[in-house]
Amino acid sequence: MNSVQNLKESLNQLDQLTQDIISRLQFITEEEILDFVDKREAIVEQLQSYRDVVTDQDRVDIQKILDCDSLIMNKLNSFKDQAGNWLEKQGSIRNQHTAYHQSYVTDSFFIDHLK
């Protein structure tokens, strides 16, 4: 295959991968989106070697794919917010647990020096 065909094939893979993830964005898990990011990175690395043969139409196709990034980033930010809220909740639970389960020294005593 020549470079132009490889470029077109890689762009089609990237477009298909992006459209698939966008269609399932509401129900996607963290693992699936991480898998998407890994696959996308591999395709983008392949595309780097075809820079010299990119046409104006290819640039339009790439921009169309990149326009979907904002939707994907919103989902990633949603996952980040959920993780942050979970960590906050765990910290609060830990603080409450510590407050109610203080270990006190039982062999100490108090001396009142007032007469």
N, C-alpha and C positions, 0 to 999 in steps of 0.2 A: 504494500500500500504506500501511496505517496503521502507527503506531509499534509496536503490539503484534505485528503480523505480522513487522515488521522485526526486532524483538527475538527472536522465536521462531526466525526464519531464521538470525540471527547465532549464537544459542545452539546450534542444530543444526549449523551449520558448525564451531563450536568443538568441539563434542562429537565430530563425525566426524573432525576433524583430530587430536584427542587420542587417540581410539580407534585410529586408523590408526598413529600413532607408537608407541603402547604395544604394538600387535600386532607391530611390527617392531623393537622396542627392542634385541633381542639382536644384530641384524645391521645396525643403522643406522650410517651414516658421520657424520663431523663436519659435512660439508656439508649433509646431510639434516636434521640436528638444528638447524643454523643457519637453514635454510629454514623449518623448523617454527616456530622462535622468531619469525622475521619475520612469518609469516602470522598467528600467534597474536596478536602485538602489534597488527596491523592490525584484527583482529576485536575485540579488547578495546577499542581506541579507538572502534570503531563502537558497542560496547555502552555506552560512557560516556554517549552522548547519549540512551539509553533508561532512565536511572536512575529517572525518575519513574513509569514504567509496569511496573516489576519487581514480580512477585507473589511470594508465599511459595513457590509451586511452582518458580518461576524460580530463587529462591535455593537451593532444594534441588538443582536441576539444576546450578547453578553450583558448589555445594559438591562434588557428585559429580565434576565435571570437575577441580576443584582437588585432590581426593583423589589424583589420578594424578600430581600434581606431584612427590611424593617419589620415584617410580620414575624420572621424567625427570631429576630432580636427581641421583640416583645415577648415571645414565648420564653426565651432564655431569661429575660428579666423577671418574668413571672416565677420561674423556677428559683431564681436567686432570692426573690422576696419571700417565697415560701420557706426556703432554707433559713433565711434570716429570722423569720418569725418563729420557726421551730427552735432555733438556737436561743432566742430570747426567752421563750417559754421554758426551755430546759434550764436556763440560768435562774429563772424565777423559782422554778420547782426546787432547784438545788439550794437556793437561799432559804426558802421556807423550810425545807428539810433540815438544814443546818440549825435554824433558829429553834425548831421544836425538839431537836435531838442534841442539845448541847451536852457535852460531857463535863460534869462538875466534879471538883475534887471533894471527896466525902470525908477525908480525914483532917480537914482544916477546922479551925474554930475561931470565934470572934471574941476579943477581950475588950470590954468597955472600961476605959480608964476614968470616966467621969464619976465624981462622988457627990 
